[in-house]
Amino acid sequence: MFTKLKGAFGEGEAAKYLRKNKYEIIASGFYSRFGEIDLIAKKGNTVVFVEVKTRKNASFAKAFEAVDRSKIQKIKATAQMWMTQNDKDYDYRFDVIEIYTESKTLNHIENAF
């Protein structure tokens, strides 16, 4: 799969999974000058900033390992901007959803960082 198509596929699968598990999708592909957040979801009074990583398989490395220190800083800065723009008093957390297309596996890692 081409990278953008693979990413869009993974984000779509992650959004379906979250909806099935009673999350409300607030935004997808939220951009700021700092970076992008793949999905922003809400469950109860908690906003969840989700990084989606899609891979064919885990033979090289687990998908979440691609979320390095630099990526985490960008996601956190972007999340702070979203929270400021939306002026809400929510609890929040950062999750990673790994999707492996070969095995059709989805792993949801809550509070990943």
TIMI-2910 file (N, C-alpha, C, CB; in pm, 1 decimal, decimal comma, always signed):
<rs>
+----------+----------+----------+----------+----------+----------+----------+----------+----------+----------+----------+----------+------+
!      n_x !      n_y !      n_z !     ca_x !     ca_y !     ca_z !      c_x !      c_y !      c_z !     cb_x !     cb_y !     cb_z ! resn !
+----------+----------+----------+----------+----------+----------+----------+----------+----------+----------+----------+----------+------+
!    +84,2 !   -118,5 !     +0,0 !     +0,0 !     +0,0 !     +0,0 !    +88,0 !   +123,8 !     +0,0 !    -95,4 !     +0,4 !   +121,6 !  Met !
!    +42,4 !   +227,4 !    -65,8 !   +113,2 !   +353,5 !    -60,2 !    +98,0 !   +410,9 !    +80,4 !    +60,2 !   +452,5 !   -167,9 !  Phe !
!   +194,9 !   +489,1 !   +121,6 !   +199,0 !   +539,1 !   +258,9 !    +73,4 !   +615,1 !   +298,7 !   +318,5 !   +627,9 !   +276,8 !  Thr !
!    +28,5 !   +709,5 !   +215,1 !    -90,9 !   +788,2 !   +250,4 !   -215,4 !   +700,8 !   +254,7 !   -111,3 !   +902,7 !   +150,1 !  Lys !
!   -227,0 !   +609,6 !   +159,0 !   -342,0 !   +519,5 !   +158,6 !   -340,2 !   +428,5 !   +279,8 !   -344,5 !   +436,3 !    +30,9 !  Leu !
!   -222,2 !   +378,0 !   +313,5 !   -208,3 !   +290,6 !   +430,6 !   -246,0 !   +367,2 !   +556,8 !    -63,3 !   +235,5 !   +442,0 !  Lys !
!   -199,1 !   +491,8 !   +567,4 !   -232,1 !   +573,9 !   +683,8 !   -381,0 !   +602,6 !   +693,4 !   -155,4 !   +704,2 !   +678,9 !  Gly !
!   -442,3 !   +636,8 !   +580,3 !   -586,5 !   +664,0 !   +579,2 !   -665,6 !   +539,2 !   +615,4 !   -630,6 !   +716,1 !   +441,5 !  Ala !
!   -622,9 !   +424,8 !   +562,8 !   -688,4 !   +298,7 !   +596,1 !   -679,5 !   +274,0 !   +747,0 !   -624,3 !   +181,1 !   +517,4 !  Phe !
!   -559,4 !   +288,6 !   +803,5 !   -539,4 !   +264,9 !   +946,0 !   -621,7 !   +358,7 !  +1032,4 !   -393,8 !   +279,3 !   +980,7 !  Gly !
!   -625,8 !   +484,8 !   +995,8 !   -704,0 !   +581,6 !  +1072,7 !   -853,0 !   +549,3 !  +1066,3 !   -678,8 !   +723,9 !  +1021,1 !  Glu !
!   -898,9 !   +503,6 !   +950,2 !  -1038,9 !   +463,5 !   +937,3 !  -1071,8 !   +343,4 !  +1024,5 !  -1071,3 !   +432,1 !   +792,4 !  Gly !
!   -983,1 !   +245,4 !  +1025,9 !  -1003,2 !   +126,5 !  +1109,7 !   -999,7 !   +163,7 !  +1258,1 !   -895,7 !    +19,8 !  +1079,1 !  Glu !
!   -907,9 !   +251,9 !  +1293,8 !   -898,3 !   +296,0 !  +1433,8 !  -1024,9 !   +371,0 !  +1475,8 !   -774,0 !   +386,1 !  +1453,9 !  Ala !
!  -1075,8 !   +455,5 !  +1388,4 !  -1198,6 !   +530,1 !  +1419,4 !  -1316,4 !   +434,0 !  +1437,4 !  -1229,9 !   +633,0 !  +1307,4 !  Ala !
!  -1326,8 !   +332,4 !  +1351,0 !  -1434,1 !   +232,2 !  +1365,4 !  -1423,1 !   +160,4 !  +1499,8 !  -1428,7 !   +129,3 !  +1249,6 !  Lys !
!  -1301,6 !   +121,5 !  +1533,9 !  -1277,1 !    +53,2 !  +1661,3 !  -1318,2 !   +142,7 !  +1779,6 !  -1127,5 !    +13,4 !  +1673,3 !  Tyr !
!  -1278,2 !   +268,1 !  +1774,9 !  -1311,0 !   +358,9 !  +1885,1 !  -1461,9 !   +379,0 !  +1897,1 !  -1241,5 !   +494,2 !  +1865,2 !  Leu !
!  -1529,2 !   +400,2 !  +1785,2 !  -1675,8 !   +416,2 !  +1789,1 !  -1742,6 !   +291,9 !  +1847,6 !  -1731,3 !   +444,0 !  +1647,2 !  Arg !
!  -1695,1 !   +175,3 !  +1805,9 !  -1749,7 !    +49,0 !  +1855,8 !  -1732,7 !    +38,8 !  +2007,8 !  -1681,0 !    -70,5 !  +1786,2 !  Lys !
!  -1627,0 !   +101,6 !  +2058,9 !  -1599,2 !    +98,0 !  +2201,8 !  -1646,1 !   +223,9 !  +2274,2 !  -1451,8 !    +78,7 !  +2224,5 !  Asn !
!  -1747,2 !   +288,5 !  +2216,4 !  -1819,9 !   +399,2 !  +2278,3 !  -1740,8 !   +529,2 !  +2293,2 !  -1866,7 !   +356,9 !  +2411,4 !  Lys !
!  -1644,3 !   +550,1 !  +2203,3 !  -1574,9 !   +678,8 !  +2195,2 !  -1646,0 !   +763,9 !  +2090,8 !  -1422,9 !   +660,3 !  +2159,3 !  Tyr !
!  -1648,8 !   +892,8 !  +2112,2 !  -1699,6 !   +987,1 !  +2013,6 !  -1578,5 !  +1046,4 !  +1942,0 !  -1788,6 !  +1099,5 !  +2080,5 !  Glu !
!  -1576,5 !  +1039,5 !  +1810,0 !  -1466,6 !  +1098,1 !  +1733,9 !  -1494,7 !  +1248,4 !  +1720,7 !  -1451,1 !  +1029,3 !  +1592,2 !  Ile !
!  -1403,9 !  +1328,6 !  +1774,0 !  -1419,3 !  +1474,0 !  +1770,1 !  -1351,0 !  +1532,3 !  +1646,8 !  -1361,9 !  +1537,8 !  +1897,5 !  Ile !
!  -1234,8 !  +1479,3 !  +1612,0 !  -1160,2 !  +1531,5 !  +1496,6 !  -1067,6 !  +1424,3 !  +1442,9 !  -1079,6 !  +1658,0 !  +1534,7 !  Ala !
!  -1034,4 !  +1438,0 !  +1316,3 !   -931,4 !  +1352,8 !  +1258,3 !   -838,5 !  +1442,1 !  +1176,9 !   -993,7 !  +1238,6 !  +1169,6 !  Ser !
!   -711,5 !  +1408,9 !  +1178,7 !   -614,2 !  +1487,5 !  +1105,3 !   -605,5 !  +1631,2 !  +1152,6 !   -646,8 !  +1485,0 !   +960,6 !  Gly !
!   -605,6 !  +1652,1 !  +1285,0 !   -596,8 !  +1787,9 !  +1339,1 !   -452,7 !  +1837,8 !  +1325,0 !   -642,8 !  +1791,9 !  +1488,9 !  Phe !
!   -437,2 !  +1947,9 !  +1252,9 !   -304,8 !  +2005,1 !  +1228,4 !   -284,0 !  +2132,2 !  +1309,4 !   -286,0 !  +2034,3 !  +1079,6 !  Tyr !
!   -160,0 !  +2150,9 !  +1350,8 !   -115,9 !  +2277,9 !  +1406,8 !    +22,1 !  +2305,6 !  +1350,1 !   -114,4 !  +2275,4 !  +1564,3 !  Ser !
!    +78,9 !  +2415,8 !  +1387,3 !   +214,5 !  +2446,7 !  +1338,5 !   +316,9 !  +2349,4 !  +1396,3 !   +253,4 !  +2591,7 !  +1374,7 !  Arg !
!   +277,9 !  +2276,8 !  +1501,4 !   +369,3 !  +2183,2 !  +1566,9 !   +366,0 !  +2043,9 !  +1504,9 !   +336,0 !  +2173,5 !  +1713,7 !  Phe !
!   +250,7 !  +2006,0 !  +1449,9 !   +237,8 !  +1871,7 !  +1395,6 !    +92,6 !  +1833,5 !  +1374,8 !   +304,7 !  +1771,7 !  +1486,9 !  Gly !
!    +67,7 !  +1703,6 !  +1375,7 !    -66,3 !  +1651,7 !  +1349,6 !   -102,4 !  +1546,6 !  +1453,7 !    -75,3 !  +1592,2 !  +1207,2 !  Glu !
!   -230,8 !  +1542,1 !  +1485,4 !   -285,4 !  +1434,6 !  +1567,7 !   -381,6 !  +1358,1 !  +1478,1 !   -357,3 !  +1489,5 !  +1698,9 !  Ile !
!   -361,6 !  +1227,6 !  +1469,8 !   -442,5 !  +1146,0 !  +1378,8 !   -589,7 !  +1149,2 !  +1415,2 !   -393,2 !  +1002,7 !  +1378,9 !  Asp !
!   -621,7 !  +1118,2 !  +1541,0 !   -761,4 !  +1117,0 !  +1586,7 !   -771,5 !  +1182,1 !  +1723,2 !   -817,0 !   +972,6 !  +1591,9 !  Leu !
!   -878,8 !  +1255,4 !  +1742,7 !   -912,1 !  +1308,1 !  +1875,1 !  -1049,6 !  +1251,9 !  +1907,8 !   -910,0 !  +1468,1 !  +1879,5 !  Ile !
!  -1057,6 !  +1180,1 !  +2018,3 !  -1182,2 !  +1114,5 !  +2057,4 !  -1216,5 !  +1154,0 !  +2200,1 !  -1170,8 !   +960,1 !  +2044,3 !  Ala !
!  -1340,2 !  +1128,2 !  +2238,0 !  -1386,0 !  +1160,6 !  +2372,9 !  -1466,3 !  +1043,3 !  +2426,4 !  -1471,0 !  +1291,3 !  +2374,1 !  Lys !
!  -1440,6 !  +1010,7 !  +2551,9 !  -1519,2 !   +909,1 !  +2621,1 !  -1538,7 !   +959,8 !  +2762,3 !  -1449,3 !   +767,1 !  +2618,9 !  Lys !
!  -1664,3 !   +980,0 !  +2799,4 !  -1691,0 !  +1041,0 !  +2929,4 !  -1635,4 !  +1182,3 !  +2929,7 !  -1629,3 !   +957,2 !  +3044,7 !  Gly !
!  -1559,3 !  +1216,9 !  +3033,0 !  -1499,1 !  +1350,0 !  +3043,1 !  -1350,8 !  +1346,1 !  +3003,8 !  -1514,9 !  +1405,2 !  +3186,5 !  Asn !
!  -1310,7 !  +1244,2 !  +2927,3 !  -1170,6 !  +1231,2 !  +2888,0 !  -1155,4 !  +1246,8 !  +2737,1 !  -1114,2 !  +1095,6 !  +2933,5 !  Thr !
!  -1067,8 !  +1337,5 !  +2698,4 !  -1030,8 !  +1352,8 !  +2558,4 !   -908,5 !  +1265,6 !  +2535,5 !  -1002,9 !  +1503,4 !  +2520,9 !  Val !
!   -911,2 !  +1190,5 !  +2427,3 !   -802,9 !  +1098,3 !  +2395,7 !   -740,0 !  +1141,4 !  +2263,4 !   -854,4 !   +950,8 !  +2388,3 !  Val !
!   -611,3 !  +1172,8 !  +2268,8 !   -534,7 !  +1207,3 !  +2150,0 !   -468,5 !  +1078,8 !  +2102,2 !   -428,6 !  +1320,9 !  +2178,9 !  Phe !
!   -502,8 !  +1036,9 !  +1980,6 !   -463,5 !   +904,8 !  +1932,4 !   -367,4 !   +915,9 !  +1814,6 !   -587,1 !   +823,7 !  +1892,1 !  Val !
!   -254,3 !   +849,6 !  +1828,1 !   -159,5 !   +833,0 !  +1718,3 !   -182,1 !   +692,9 !  +1661,3 !     -9,3 !   +853,3 !  +1766,4 !  Glu !
!   -207,1 !   +685,3 !  +1531,6 !   -233,8 !   +558,1 !  +1466,0 !   -111,0 !   +518,6 !  +1384,4 !   -360,8 !   +566,8 !  +1375,8 !  Val !
!    -65,7 !   +396,9 !  +1404,0 !    +48,2 !   +344,1 !  +1329,2 !     +4,5 !   +217,1 !  +1258,6 !   +170,0 !   +316,9 !  +1422,6 !  Lys !
!    +15,4 !   +217,9 !  +1126,9 !    -26,0 !   +103,9 !  +1046,4 !    +96,9 !    +41,2 !   +981,5 !   -129,7 !   +146,4 !   +938,9 !  Thr !
!   +108,0 !    -88,7 !   +997,1 !   +220,1 !   -163,2 !   +941,0 !   +167,1 !   -292,8 !   +879,7 !   +328,1 !   -192,8 !  +1049,9 !  Arg !
!   +244,2 !   -348,5 !   +788,7 !   +208,4 !   -478,2 !   +731,4 !   +216,2 !   -585,3 !   +839,4 !   +301,1 !   -514,0 !   +612,3 !  Lys !
!   +326,8 !   -585,1 !   +914,0 !   +344,9 !   -680,8 !  +1023,4 !   +447,5 !   -623,2 !  +1120,7 !   +390,6 !   -821,5 !   +969,6 !  Asn !
!   +476,9 !   -696,3 !  +1225,2 !   +570,6 !   -649,2 !  +1327,5 !   +707,0 !   -716,0 !  +1314,2 !   +513,8 !   -675,0 !  +1466,7 !  Ala !
!   +739,8 !   -766,7 !  +1197,0 !   +865,6 !   -839,4 !  +1181,5 !   +988,2 !   -749,0 !  +1198,5 !   +869,9 !   -905,9 !  +1045,3 !  Ser !
!   +977,5 !   -623,8 !  +1160,0 !  +1089,6 !   -531,4 !  +1175,4 !  +1089,0 !   -469,5 !  +1315,2 !  +1084,0 !   -421,0 !  +1067,8 !  Phe !
!   +974,8 !   -418,4 !  +1356,8 !   +959,1 !   -356,6 !  +1489,0 !   +810,7 !   -338,3 !  +1514,1 !  +1035,4 !   -219,3 !  +1498,9 !  Ala !
!   +775,8 !   -325,2 !  +1639,4 !   +636,2 !   -296,6 !  +1673,8 !   +602,8 !   -156,0 !  +1625,1 !   +611,3 !   -310,1 !  +1828,6 !  Lys !
!   +481,5 !   -136,8 !  +1581,7 !   +440,9 !     -8,4 !  +1523,9 !   +457,8 !   +107,4 !  +1622,3 !   +296,2 !    -15,7 !  +1477,9 !  Ala !
!   +423,6 !    +84,8 !  +1749,8 !   +432,1 !   +195,2 !  +1846,5 !   +575,0 !   +244,2 !  +1866,7 !   +374,3 !   +151,9 !  +1979,8 !  Phe !
!   +672,9 !   +162,7 !  +1831,3 !   +812,4 !   +204,2 !  +1846,0 !   +848,4 !   +319,3 !  +1752,5 !   +904,5 !    +86,6 !  +1820,0 !  Glu !
!   +766,2 !   +343,3 !  +1651,5 !   +788,2 !   +456,4 !  +1560,6 !   +747,7 !   +589,1 !  +1624,7 !   +709,9 !   +435,8 !  +1430,6 !  Ala !
!   +683,9 !   +584,1 !  +1739,8 !   +645,8 !   +706,2 !  +1810,5 !   +762,5 !   +742,0 !  +1902,8 !   +510,1 !   +687,8 !  +1891,7 !  Val !
!   +855,7 !   +818,0 !  +1847,7 !   +976,6 !   +852,7 !  +1922,0 !   +957,9 !   +982,2 !  +2002,1 !  +1095,3 !   +867,0 !  +1825,9 !  Asp !
!  +1062,8 !  +1021,3 !  +2070,8 !  +1057,3 !  +1139,2 !  +2158,4 !  +1015,4 !  +1264,4 !  +2082,6 !  +1192,7 !  +1162,3 !  +2224,3 !  Arg !
!  +1068,7 !  +1282,8 !  +1963,7 !  +1035,0 !  +1399,8 !  +1882,6 !   +886,4 !  +1399,3 !  +1845,5 !  +1121,7 !  +1403,6 !  +1755,1 !  Ser !
!   +835,2 !  +1283,6 !  +1803,9 !   +693,4 !  +1271,8 !  +1767,6 !   +604,3 !  +1298,6 !  +1888,9 !   +663,7 !  +1131,6 !  +1709,6 !  Lys !
!   +644,1 !  +1246,3 !  +2004,6 !   +567,1 !  +1268,6 !  +2127,5 !   +559,8 !  +1417,0 !  +2160,1 !   +629,3 !  +1191,6 !  +2245,4 !  Ile !
!   +671,4 !  +1488,1 !  +2148,3 !   +672,3 !  +1632,3 !  +2175,9 !   +578,8 !  +1706,7 !  +2081,2 !   +815,0 !  +1688,4 !  +2163,9 !  Gln !
!   +580,4 !  +1669,4 !  +1953,1 !   +492,5 !  +1734,0 !  +1855,4 !   +345,7 !  +1707,1 !  +1886,4 !   +525,6 !  +1685,8 !  +1714,1 !  Lys !
!   +315,3 !  +1583,1 !  +1921,6 !   +176,5 !  +1547,8 !  +1954,1 !   +130,2 !  +1624,3 !  +2077,8 !   +162,7 !  +1395,1 !  +1976,9 !  Ile !
!   +213,9 !  +1630,1 !  +2179,6 !   +176,2 !  +1701,0 !  +2302,5 !   +156,5 !  +1850,7 !  +2277,1 !   +283,1 !  +1680,0 !  +2410,8 !  Lys !
!   +243,0 !  +1911,0 !  +2197,1 !   +228,3 !  +2053,3 !  +2165,9 !   +100,4 !  +2078,1 !  +2086,3 !   +350,6 !  +2104,3 !  +2087,4 !  Ala !
!    +70,1 !  +1989,7 !  +1992,6 !    -51,8 !  +2002,3 !  +1912,6 !   -175,4 !  +1981,9 !  +1999,6 !    -51,2 !  +1901,1 !  +1796,7 !  Thr !
!   -168,7 !  +1886,7 !  +2090,6 !   -281,2 !  +1862,3 !  +2182,6 !   -304,8 !  +1984,3 !  +2271,8 !   -254,2 !  +1736,7 !  +2270,1 !  Ala !
!   -198,4 !  +2045,0 !  +2318,3 !   -212,4 !  +2165,1 !  +2402,3 !   -281,0 !  +2276,7 !  +2323,7 !    -73,5 !  +2212,9 !  +2453,7 !  Gln !
!   -245,1 !  +2289,6 !  +2196,5 !   -308,8 !  +2391,2 !  +2112,9 !   -457,5 !  +2360,4 !  +2096,7 !   -240,1 !  +2399,2 !  +1974,8 !  Met !
!   -492,2 !  +2233,0 !  +2074,2 !   -633,1 !  +2196,3 !  +2060,6 !   -709,4 !  +2227,1 !  +2188,8 !   -646,8 !  +2047,5 !  +2025,2 !  Trp !
!   -650,1 !  +2192,3 !  +2302,1 !   -716,5 !  +2217,5 !  +2431,1 !   -738,2 !  +2368,2 !  +2451,7 !   -632,3 !  +2158,7 !  +2548,4 !  Met !
!   -640,0 !  +2448,7 !  +2415,2 !   -651,4 !  +2593,7 !  +2428,9 !   -759,4 !  +2648,7 !  +2336,5 !   -517,1 !  +2661,1 !  +2399,0 !  Thr !
!   -762,1 !  +2603,2 !  +2212,1 !   -860,6 !  +2651,3 !  +2115,1 !  -1002,7 !  +2611,7 !  +2153,5 !   -828,2 !  +2597,6 !  +1976,7 !  Gln !
!  -1017,6 !  +2497,7 !  +2217,6 !  -1150,6 !  +2448,2 !  +2251,5 !  -1193,6 !  +2485,7 !  +2391,2 !  -1155,1 !  +2300,0 !  +2236,7 !  Asn !
!  -1102,4 !  +2542,8 !  +2468,2 !  -1133,0 !  +2598,5 !  +2599,6 !  -1223,3 !  +2507,2 !  +2682,8 !  -1198,4 !  +2733,9 !  +2583,7 !  Asp !
!  -1184,6 !  +2381,2 !  +2689,0 !  -1262,1 !  +2282,8 !  +2764,5 !  -1182,6 !  +2235,1 !  +2884,4 !  -1301,4 !  +2163,4 !  +2675,5 !  Lys !
!  -1253,8 !  +2195,3 !  +2986,2 !  -1189,6 !  +2142,4 !  +3106,3 !  -1206,0 !  +1990,6 !  +3106,7 !  -1250,5 !  +2206,1 !  +3236,2 !  Asp !
!  -1127,7 !  +1925,3 !  +3024,5 !  -1133,4 !  +1780,2 !  +3012,6 !  -1009,5 !  +1717,1 !  +3075,1 !  -1146,4 !  +1738,5 !  +2865,2 !  Tyr !
!  -1027,9 !  +1594,2 !  +3122,2 !   -911,5 !  +1510,5 !  +3147,4 !   -863,5 !  +1469,7 !  +3008,7 !   -945,0 !  +1383,9 !  +3241,1 !  Asp !
!   -738,4 !  +1430,0 !  +2996,3 !   -690,9 !  +1387,0 !  +2865,8 !   -581,4 !  +1283,5 !  +2881,5 !   -640,5 !  +1506,2 !  +2784,4 !  Tyr !
!   -560,2 !  +1210,8 !  +2773,1 !   -452,5 !  +1112,5 !  +2770,0 !   -408,3 !  +1092,4 !  +2625,0 !   -497,8 !   +977,4 !  +2834,0 !  Arg !
!   -297,0 !  +1023,6 !  +2610,2 !   -238,8 !   +998,4 !  +2478,7 !   -232,3 !   +847,3 !  +2455,7 !    -96,7 !  +1062,9 !  +2466,7 !  Phe !
!   -297,8 !   +802,1 !  +2350,7 !   -301,5 !   +660,5 !  +2317,0 !   -233,7 !   +637,0 !  +2182,4 !   -446,7 !   +608,9 !  +2314,1 !  Asp !
!   -192,3 !   +514,0 !  +2161,8 !   -142,6 !   +470,4 !  +2031,9 !   -225,6 !   +350,1 !  +1990,2 !    +11,1 !   +435,9 !  +2036,6 !  Val !
!   -268,8 !   +350,7 !  +1865,9 !   -336,4 !   +233,3 !  +1810,0 !   -247,7 !   +179,7 !  +1698,5 !   -481,7 !   +268,5 !  +1756,8 !  Ile !
!   -208,8 !    +53,0 !  +1715,2 !   -129,0 !    -16,8 !  +1614,8 !   -223,0 !   -101,4 !  +1529,3 !    -18,1 !   -105,6 !  +1681,6 !  Glu !
!   -202,0 !    -95,4 !  +1398,6 !   -280,2 !   -178,8 !  +1308,3 !   -182,7 !   -255,2 !  +1219,9 !   -380,1 !    -93,4 !  +1222,7 !  Ile !
!   -200,0 !   -387,2 !  +1219,2 !   -117,9 !   -474,3 !  +1135,4 !   -208,5 !   -534,3 !  +1028,2 !    -47,5 !   -586,9 !  +1220,5 !  Tyr !
!   -183,3 !   -495,7 !   +903,6 !   -273,6 !   -534,8 !   +795,8 !   -263,8 !   -682,7 !   +760,5 !   -245,4 !   -452,2 !   +673,5 !  Thr !
!   -146,2 !   -739,7 !   +770,5 !   -128,0 !   -880,5 !   +733,2 !   -209,7 !   -973,8 !   +822,9 !    +20,3 !   -918,2 !   +740,5 !  Glu !
!   -206,1 !   -950,2 !   +953,1 !   -278,5 !  -1036,0 !  +1047,7 !   -415,2 !   -978,8 !  +1086,2 !   -194,9 !  -1056,6 !  +1173,0 !  Ser !
!   -447,8 !   -861,7 !  +1032,1 !   -573,8 !   -793,2 !  +1065,0 !   -587,9 !   -775,4 !  +1216,2 !   -694,5 !   -872,2 !  +1009,4 !  Lys !
!   -479,5 !   -729,2 !  +1278,5 !   -474,5 !   -710,6 !  +1423,1 !   -472,6 !   -562,5 !  +1457,0 !   -351,6 !   -780,8 !  +1482,9 !  Thr !
!   -544,9 !   -526,4 !  +1562,0 !   -545,5 !   -390,1 !  +1613,1 !   -512,2 !   -396,2 !  +1762,0 !   -683,9 !   -319,8 !  +1588,2 !  Leu !
!   -413,6 !   -318,9 !  +1803,7 !   -377,0 !   -309,2 !  +1945,3 !   -396,8 !   -165,2 !  +1990,7 !   -229,4 !   -355,4 !  +1969,4 !  Asn !
!   -475,6 !   -148,3 !  +2095,9 !   -500,6 !    -16,3 !  +2152,8 !   -417,7 !     -2,8 !  +2280,4 !   -653,2 !     +5,2 !  +2181,9 !  His !
!   -321,5 !    +87,9 !  +2277,5 !   -234,5 !   +110,8 !  +2392,3 !   -277,6 !   +241,0 !  +2459,3 !    -83,6 !   +116,4 !  +2349,5 !  Ile !
!   -347,1 !   +228,2 !  +2570,7 !   -393,4 !   +346,0 !  +2643,6 !   -279,8 !   +404,3 !  +2725,4 !   -512,6 !   +311,1 !  +2734,5 !  Glu !
!   -283,8 !   +537,0 !  +2744,4 !   -179,1 !   +607,1 !  +2820,1 !    -39,2 !   +566,6 !  +2771,7 !   -193,4 !   +577,7 !  +2971,2 !  Asn !
!    -20,3 !   +567,9 !  +2640,6 !   +105,9 !   +522,2 !  +2581,8 !   +223,4 !   +612,1 !  +2618,8 !    +93,0 !   +515,1 !  +2430,9 !  Ala !
!   +195,0 !   +739,7 !  +2642,7 !   +300,5 !   +831,5 !  +2685,2 !   +241,1 !   +948,3 !  +2758,6 !   +382,2 !   +880,4 !  +2566,0 !  Phe !
+----------+----------+----------+----------+----------+----------+----------+----------+----------+----------+----------+----------+------+
</rs>
